[in-house]
């Protein structure tokens, strides 16, 4: 029995999503499959992907340019949040999923579809992100997940596609699974599944190796307004141009490579290789500017919020109420995060060497040890007495009790 008549499929052009097209039609009785591919700045030529979907049996093949909203509405909030999942991964892939899901639902509404579909397997994070996001935005739409249910191995999936005219992958030499967008690359599978095997140089594409990075350091300045990066070396840049420029600068100096054991949403660990040069560079600069412009208690509390915010995004809860509430807190903290950060880029490192802001809370005549010092040293004694009073009382009680 058909589960749906008209389905919009999130389409990447890979083996799984291509096989989904004949599978939905032949095995599940779907009458019409419409594909949607998102341009997220991955640099691929999307016209061949569009044609590939049609050749696989799609009735329509839609390509959407989502680069600008991806950076302005998803990446920039992550920079303001200093979002690093498990303290390391800047969510380059995870940030794309709620945007794709949102547009997938919009296309489904536009074409009158009664279901959407994706090609995620049952072991990954993306199935969670897509399913939860779609349920949040359009609970009435069915979500079809053929790759999670068909039970075919990789070889069987390729053979199934060949039965319906889909060519096998041109090369089987590369064992890696790669996801790419303007924020970076993620690489997994193949020999990387052994956590003791060093990642070969061939898995990297947008960052130089330390050996090949320039011998000379390069100093740059990144300007921020209300937490958003707006200029590099005094040149104003729109959000997309900002990421492209940051990627080029950091990537050239070998900055942005990550090799980590990651805890997936579904409860298993995976070994992931990431290249996120520009995003990590901008987060580092933003963190440094916050150290200058945010009050100590706000800064400390924000670190807790940042960790929760990153977890929510990673776990597919972009459209949830807690994420929405935390966004309000983060937006308020960014009102005074204005200024410039100077960094020296060299051989895989971005070292902060300067920072300045009209909203700086750093007061030179309070911090100095020179003759201009305005700090009242005499006040310290009374402060220390009150500050340490609870500890003295606790210690006295313990001593009186013989402890």
Secondary structure, DSSP 4 states (H G I P E B T S, - for coil): --S-SEEEEE--SSHHHHHHHHHHHHTS--SEEEEEEEE-S----HHHHHHHHHHTT-SEEEEEE-HHHIIIIIIHHHHHTT--BTTTB--TTHHHHHHHHHHHHHHHHHHT-SEEE----SSSSHHHHHHHHHHHH-TTSEEE-HHHHS---HHHHHHHHHHTTPPPPS------EEEEETTEEEEESGGGGSTTSPPPGGG-SSS--TTTS-SS-EEEEEEEETTEEEEETTEE--HHHHHHHHHHHHHHTT--EEEEEEE-TTS-EEEEEEE-HHHHHHHHHHHHHHHHHS-HHHHHHHHHHHHHHHHHHHTT-TTSHHHHHHHHHHHHHGGG--EEEEEEEETTEEEEEEEE-TT----HHHH--STT----TTHHHHHHHHHHHHHHHHHHHHHHTT-
